[in-house]
Amino acid sequence: MIKRWTVFLFGILSYVLFLVSFLYAIGFVGGFGVPVAIDGPVADGVGTALLIDGLLLALFALQHSVMARPRFKAIVTRFVPQAAERSLYVLASSAALLLLFWQWRPIGGTVWNVADPAGRTALYALCALGWTTVLVTTFLIDHFDLFGLRQVWLFLRGRPYTHLRFTTPGPYRHIRHPLYVGWLFAFWAAPTMTAAHLFFAIMTTAYILVAIRFEERDLAAAHGTAYVEYRRRVPMLVPRLRGRRAPASPEPRRIATA
C-alpha cells in the first residue's frame, strides 16, 4: 500500500509541476507576470544568446521526443512502476521547460510591431485562443490520462489500467492535431515580434512538424489500419474547406505523446 501511495503522490507532484510550467509559459511568451520573459534587451551578446537558447530548445525537444517513444518507455518500466511512467514523462518535460524559462537569453530587436489597436487586439485574441485550444484539447483526449493522473489513481485503487477508446471529438474530426495548432497560434500570434520570439517560434514550429511524424508512426503501429484510415481522411493541421468529416471510430483511443 505504501508503494501505491508513493506512486500516487509522485503523480500529483508531476501534475502540479506541469501546471506551474504551463501557467509560466503563458506569461513567458506573452511577456507579463514572470521574472524572465521571452523578450528583452541583449545581455550576453546575440551569438551567445542564440547558442544558449538553441541548446535549451534542443534539450527540451530531445527529452520530449525520446521519452515518448515506445522503446524508451519499455526501458523505463523496467525500473519504475508502469503506472508512474507517464508521470515521469510529465515531470521531465516540465523540468526541461522550467530550465528553458530560467536560462533563456533575450536577443533584442523588433521584427514587427503592429501599432493599430484593432490589429493588436486581434492578435492577442488569437494568442489567447491558442492557449485555450491547447488546454481544451487535452480534456477532449482525456486530460487526466494524458498527464498520468488516471494511471496513478487506478494503481492506488489496485485496478488495472485500461486504454480509452479511440474517438474523434470536436476538432479531431477536422484536423488530426488541434493541440499542435493551438501551440502554433500561441507562439506566432504576437503584436510585437522580437528576434528572440521569432527564433523561439521558428524552432518550436520545426520541432512540432518533426514530432508529428514520429508520433503518427507510433500511432499507426499501435492502432494499425484504424489510424492509417483516419490519417488518410483527415488533414494534419489545416482543415479542408469542404469534404467528408471523419466519423468517430470505435478503435482504442490514441496514445497521446505530445
Secondary structure, DSSP 8 states (H G I E B T S, - for coil): -HHHHHHHHHHHHHHHHHHHHHHHHHHHHHT-SSSS-S----SS-HHHHHHHHHHHHHHHHHHHHHTTSHHHHHHHTTTS-GGGHHHHHHHHHHHHHHHHHHH------EEEE---HHHHHHHHHHHHHHHHHHHHHHHHT-HHHHTTHHHHHHHHTT------B----GGGGT-S-HHHHHHHHHHH--SEEEHHHHHHHHHHHHHHHHHHHHHHHHHHHHHTHHHHHHHHHS-SSS--SSS-------SB------
